[in-house]
């Protein structure tokens, strides 16, 4: 699954997220791909260099993702792809998202 096949910086989902164990069985692989893609979009839309607070719907989607996977391994795998130190606003938003995940996310997020 790719964003756009004509672009040179195409993100392939299989390259983005590999070997992530899903604790709950997701019956259909299409559902899992859609879930992972939605998580990636929520992460990139909430952690960007625009000087506004992250939208609540994107933060909520990331929090619900921790409950679906019973942890935050997918989130941390996605964060390795984002250059957090590149901009002070990105760093602030990353810290804000981490705070919200620790406070409102699944109990295994802190481990």
N, C-alpha and C positions, 0 to 999 in steps of 0.2 A: 504494500500500500504506500503510495507516495503522494506528496503534496501536489507536485506538478511535474510531469515527465519532461517538459521542455526546458526546465531550469537546470543549471549546472550544480546548484547547491541543494539538490533534492534530498529530502530526509526520508529514508526507508525505515519503516517501523521495525523491521527485523534487525537492522543494524543498531537502532536506538536502544531497544530493550531486548536483552538476551539473557537466558538462564535465570529468570526470575521465578522462583517457585510461588505458585498461587495456592494458598491454603484451602480456599474454598474451590470446589470443582466448578469451573465454568464449562458448561456442556458444549457450547458451540464456539469454535475458534474465531468466528466472525464477531461474536459478542465480546470476546477477550480483546481482539484487535481494536474494536470500536471503543471499548472501555479504556485501553491504554492510550489510544489516540486522543480521546477526550481529556484524559489526565495530562497528557503532554501539552495540549492546547491551553488548558487552564493554567498550567505552570508558566508557560511562556507569556500568556496574556496578563497574568498577575505580577510576574517579575519582569519588568521592563524599565527603560530609563525615562518614562514619561512621569512628570511631576504631579501625579495624582495618586490617591490611595488606591490599592487594588480593589477591583469590584468584588462585592460580597459573593456574587454567584460563582466566581472562579475560586475563591477561597473555600466556599462551602463545598464545591465539587471536589477539591483536594482533600478536605476533611472526610467527606463521605467515601472517598477512595481508600482512605486508611481503614475504615470500617469494613469495606468490602474485602480487602486483602488481609485484614487483621494485622496491620503493621504499616511501616513506611518505607519498605525496601524499594518499591517502585519510585517513590518520590526522590529518594536519595540517588537512585540510578539516573534519574532525569536531571538532577542538580549537578551531576558531574559534567554534563554537556553544556551548562550555562556558565559563562565567565563572570563569576560573581564579583570579583575584585575590580572589574573594568570601570565601574561607575559608582559613585557614592549612593545614588538613588536606587540602583539595583541592589546594592548591599543592604540598604535600609529595608527595602521591600522583602528581601530574602529573610532578614531577621524577623520582620513582622509575620511572615508566613510561618516560620518556624515556631514563633511564640503561639500562634493560633493553633497549629497542629499539636503542640505539646499540651496546650490547655484544653482544646475541644476534641482532639482526635482520639483514635483508638488507644487503649491503655498500653499497647505494645509499641507505640511510637517512640517513647522515651528509651527503649532498650536498644 
